[in-house]
């Protein structure tokens, strides 16, 4: 009987190139429109700016084509588009800051982008199979604890705005918690894929939910304790919320039991209420959230001035926005970092903000699609954790600037000024590209660097 061989479908590289050009046009367009609206002419260094962005995009495109030829063609262009929008807004704010004799960060942010893309490319080169990370599950767990503790080291960590989350080495500052989002996702994925059978087994059934057995509550208790210690020692509500939510979400995906979500909520809420009573910094954030428009809160030191100015700016943007360079986002403190979404909402309006949120949602959806399609359980949970990390962070940031939830100090991935966040965001993209390449690669198609030889790493089954 004759056999029919079907050639594996090649990835749609032409689509990725077109999307990449559109992504570059978004960032460069914002940069050019800002200058036109403020000075009436194109920026003098437009071609230099365009050449740098084209060079970075070209390196990224060639790298993905060589290192991950079957990767999802949408992930990279969306990351480039969001990064370009962030750079354009930072440049726009720098123009206003320069008039006010305040420090500008545009050139520095461009350097961070180059560094982040270089590290992401290095990650793709070093990590040829995402399943390799599973060998180092507990190593990543220990690394996560070390990174979390670094800001508490005397002489190394320092406190800003009530939270101790930064470290300083010479003239460089870094936020280790940004990398912990990735290392914890690797640790959680490796742990859960190994122990998910025990965690799936239920105990008594209450109110229609099968609760876990008492002896299986250990992992969530440990992570809860770590989250509480972060909240107590570093007074960082945002990081604590992000890490605990990430673990509970991955635990739910691994076991498909709603009871874990309920248990996580029941455990975290009392801890936050206790922190409000014990720590003035946390209590002040909730006061600002609930009573932002009260005169005494608005005018007090560390009060709601920042939040209220952000709300005024978003309101003035209306449906279509004031236009690039025509608003006053610089009136909001930290407009280029914590409140960069507010700045974009003012000048691009509700329509522009909706478009940005759609870009985020498509990126998250593509990450979850890779999680569904990849053939090993570890890859499923890793891609799920990384996607949920982006989703949770976006929700927390957007909820903070709109007063849906209290401000937490987290920043919008890809958009906000800061090297730590940019490096973390692009390393997340690199891992999603690696998992999506494995998910979309035909079973008979070997990786180009292995000639059909794959490392023998247990897959751990489905998730």
N, C-alpha and C positions, 0 to 999 in steps of 0.2 A: 504494500500500500504506500503510495507516494505521500510524502510529507510536504506541507506548505509552510514555508518560513515567511514570517511577516516582519519586515524591517521595523525597528522601534521608531516611533514618532519622534522626530527631532524637536527640541524646544523652539518656541516662537521668538527667536532672537530679534527679528525685524520689528515685532510688536514692542519688545523691550527698548529698542533703539528709539522708536517713535515716542514712546512714553518718556524716555529719558530726555529727549529734546524738549518735550512739553514741560517737563519738570524744571529744566534749566530756564525756559522762557518765563515761568512763574516767578522764580527768584530774581532773575535779571530784570524782568518787567517791573517788579516792585521797587527795585533799586533805582531804575531809570525814572519811573513816575514820581518818586519822592523828590528827586532833584528837579524835575520839570515843574512840579507844583510849587516848589519852594524858591527856585531861582529862575525859572523860565527857560532853562536850557539843560541839555544832557550833561551828566557828570563827566568831568575831564578824564577820569581814569576808568571810564566804562569799558573800554576794550581790554585794559589790564585786568579788571574785575572779571570780565567774561572769559578771558583766557585762563585765569586761575580756575574758575568753576568748570570750564570745559576740560581742562587738564585733569582735575580731580574726578569728574564724571567719566572721562575716557579710561583712566586707570581703573576705576571701579567696574566699568563695563567689561573691559578686557579681562580683569581678574575673575569676575563671575563667569565669563564665558569659558575660561580655561579651567578654573578650579571647581566650578559647580555648574556645568553646562545644562543640566536639566532643572535648575532652580526655577521657582516661580518668577515669571518675567515682570510681575507687578510690584514685588516687594522693594527692590532697589530704587525704581523711579519714585515711588511714594516717599521713601526716606529722603531722597535728594530734593524733592519738592518741598517737604516740610522744613528741611535744613535751609533751603534757599529763602523760604518765607521768613524764617527766623533771622537770617543774616540781613535781609532787606529791612526788617523792622528795627533791628539793632542799629543798623546804619542810619535809619531815619531818626531814631532817638538820639544817636550821637550828635546829629546836627543841632538838635535843641540843647543838648547838654553842653556842647561847645560854646553856645551863646551865653549859657549860665555859668561858665567856668567850672563845670563839673567834669569828672573823668569820663573819657570815652573808652569803649571796649571793642569796637568793631574789628580792628585789625587783629587784636588778640583772639577774638572769637573765630576769625577766619583761620588762624593758626591752629586753634583747637579742633576745628573741623578737619583740617588736613591731618592732624595727629590721630583723630578718631578713625578716619577712613583708613589710614595706614595701619593702625592696630587691628581694625576689622579685617583688612587684607591679610595681615600676619596671622590672625586667628584662623582664617580659611586655609592658609598654607599649612599651619601646624596641625590643625584638626581635620584630618582627611575622612574621618568617620565619626559621627556624633556619638555612636555607641561606645567609643573609647572613653568618654567621660564617665561612663558608669563604673569603670574600674576604680575611680577615685571618688566614689560617693562620700565616704566619711572624711576624706581629705578636704573636699569642698565644704563639708560641714564644719570642720575645725577651722578652715580658712575664714569662713563666715564669722565665727566667734571672734577670731583675732581681729578682723577688720572692724567689727562692731565695738571692740574694746579699745581700739587705737585712740579715739578721741578722749578717752578717760585717762590716758597716760600723761602725767604731769610734764609740762614743758613741750609736749607734742600737740595735744589737743587744746582747743580754745573755744570759748563760748561766744555765740553771736545771736542777738535777739532772743535771749533766754534759753536757747538750745545749744547743747555741746555736741556738735556733729562734725566739726571740721578739724583737720590737722594741718600743721604748718611745718614744712621742711625748707629751711632757707627762706627764699622769697616766694616759694610756691605754696599754694594752699590746695587742699584736696578733701573731698567728702567721701570717705570710705563706704558709707551706706549705699551710694549709687552702685558700686560693684557688688555689694551683698545681694542686691536683687537678683543678680545672675548666679552667683555662687549658691545661694539658697535654692534657687529653682533647680539647679543641677542636683543638689543634695536631696531635696524633696522628691524629685523624680526618681532618683536611684533608690531611695528608701521605700517609697510607696510601691514601686513596681515589684520590689522583693517581698514586701510584707502585706500586699493588698488583700491576699486571701484571708489572712487573720483579721484584717480590719473590716472586711466585708461581712464576716460572720456576725449575726445580730444576737442580741439577748432578748429581753422582754419587749413586748409591743405595747406602747402607750400612745393613746390618741391617734391611732392609725400609723404610727412610726415605729420601726424596729430599731430600738436603741442598741448601741454597741455594748459589748461585754465590758465589765469594769476593768479587767486586766488589759484591754486594748485601748484604754484612754491615755496610756502613758505618753505616746508621741505628742498628742495635742496638748497635754498638760505641760510637757517640756517646752514646746514652742510658745505656749501661753506665758509661761514663767519668763522666758527670754524676752517676749514682747513687753511684759510688765517691767522687767529690769531696764529695758531701753527707755520706757516711759518715765521710770523713777530716776535713773542715773543721768540720762541725757535730756530729759524733759522734752522729748521729740515725739509728739503725738502722731505726726504724719508717717514717720518711719515705722513706728510701732503698729499703726493701723495697716500699712501696706504689707508688712511681713506676715502678720497674723492672717489677714484676708487672703494673701497668696496661698498660705498653707491650707487654710480651710477650703478654698476653691479647688486646689489640686486634690485634696483628700476626698472631696465630693465627686470629682471627675473619676478618680481611681476606684471608688467603691460604689458610686451611684446611689448613695444613701443620703436622703434629705436630712436625716437626724444629725449628721455631722455639721450641717449648716446651722441648725437650731442650737446645737451645743456650743458652737463657736460664738454665736451671737450672745447667748446667755452668759458665757464666760467673759466676753470682752466688755460688754456694757457696764457691769458693776465695777470693773477695773477702771474704766474711764471716769465713772461717777466718783470713785474714790480719789482719783488723781485731781479732779476738780476741787475737792475739799482740801487736799494736802498741799498742792503746788500752785502758788499764785500765778505762775506763767500760764499754766493750762486753764485755770479759772478765768484769767483775763481774756483768753481766746474765746471762751464761751460767752463771756459778757459782751465782747465785741460782736459776736455773732447774733445774739438775741436782742441787744439794745444798741445797735449800731447808730441809729438816728437820734438817740438821746443826746442832748447838748453836753451833759457832763461826761459822757463816754467819748463823744466826738472830739472834745477839746482837751481831754486828759492825755498825759504822756503815755505813749504806747496804746492809745485808744483806737477809735474806729476811723480816723481820718483817711487812712490808706484805703480801707474798704469802701467808704462812702464816695471818695473821689473816683474810685474804679467804677462804681455803679453809675455815677454821673456821666463818666466818659462813655460807658456802654450805652446809656440812654441817649446821649447826644449823637451817637453813631447812627441810630435809627435803623432803617431797613437796608439802605445801600451804603452807609458809612460817610464820613466826611471826606474821604479820599486820602491817598498816600501823602503824608506830609502836611495835611491841612487841619489836623486835629490838635489836641493838647494832651496827649498821653503822658508827656513828661511831668505833668502835675502829680502823677501817682508815684509815690516812692517805690523803688524796685520795679519800675515799669518794664525793664528789659529782662527781668528774670522771673520772680514770683508772679508778676502781673502782666506777662507778655501777651497772654490770651486776651486780657482786658484791653491792651493797647491795640491789638489787631481788631477786636470787636468795634472799637471806636472808629478806626479809619477804614475798615472794610465793611462794617455794618453787620446786621444779622445774616444777610446773604453770604458775605464772605466768611463769617464764623461758621455758618452751616457747611460751607464747602470745605473748610479746614477740618471740621469734625468728621465729614464724610471720608476725607483722606485717612484720618486715624482709624475710622471704622473699617475701611477696606483693608488697611494694613493688619488690623487685628483679625479680621475675617480670613485673610490669607494665611496668617499664622495658624489659626484654628483648622483651616482646610488642610494644611500640611500635617497637623496633628492627627486628623482623621485618616489621612491617606497613608502615612508612614507605616511600615510593616512591623515595627517592634514597639513593645510597650513603653520602654524608656523614652524613645523618641516622641511618642504620643504625649506622655506627661511633660516632657521637657518643653516641647513647642506650646503645649497648653499653658504651662506655667509662665513662659515668657510672654505669651499673648495676654494672659490675664494680668500680668504685671503692668504692661502698657495700659490696659483698660482701666485697672484700678487707679493707677497714677493719674490718668486723664480725668477720670471721674472726680477724684479728690481735688485736683487743681481747679477744674471747672466749677465744682460745687462750692469751693472756697470763694472764688471771685464773684459768684452770683448769690452768695449767702444761703445756699442750700444746706451747706454744712459749715462748721468752723474752719477758719484758715489753718493750714497744717505746715506750711513752709516747703511743700514739695513743688517741683517745677515741671513745666510741660516738656515732654521728650522732644528733642530735635529743635525746638523753637527757642527755648530760654537761653540766656547768656550763662556761660559757665562750662569749664572743661570737664568736670566730673560727670555731669549729666550727659554731655555730648558723647563722651567716650563710652559710657554705659549704654546709651541708645544705639550707637553703631555696633557695639559688640553684640547686642541683642539681635540686630538685623543680620549680622554675620551668622549667628547660630540658627536663626530662622531660615536663612538661605541654605545652610548646610542640611537642615532637616528636610526642607522642601525638595532639595536636590535628591535626597535619598527616597523621598516619597514619590516623586515623579519619574525616577529612573526606572526603565523597564527591568524586570527581574533578570533578563538575559544580558543586559548591557553592563559591562564592567566599568568601574571607575577608571578614568584615563590614566591615573598615576599608579594603579595597582596591577594592571594587566590581568584582571580577573581574580586576584588574590585578595581576600578580605580577612581582616583580623577576626579570630574566633572569640567573639564576646557574646555571652548569653543574651538572648533577646528579652527574656522575662515575660513573654507572652503579650497578649493584647491588654489594652487598658480601657 
